[in-house]
Amino acid sequence: LAARLQSASLQFQLSDGFRGNAAVRCQTGSDALVVAKLLQAAVTFQAFRLNETQPDLAKVLGDLRLNQADDRIELALTIAPSDLNTLIQKNSLALKF
């Protein structure tokens, strides 16, 4: 899968809630389509899985926007300040290994 990627960039803004953007460029348009479908499936599955135990985080994942055009994929995620506070208070954003 990583061989299909050519470049990527991430941007995060925390001034008013959370805003994250990612842009991925693949080698071909068909590679971008495959990667976009896999990313969308992974996010949808994770949101479904978390719906019972962490509905706030599941909602955030459900709000993620993914667009694919030609060899590019763009992801955008915005979390309102009140939702971000809730996620932080519930420790929903902690990485657990």
Summary of the structure (lengths in Angstrom):
residues: 97
radius of gyration: 14.6
end to end distance: 22.8
largest distance: 41.9
contacts: 247
relative contact order: 0.20
helix: 43%
strand: 32%
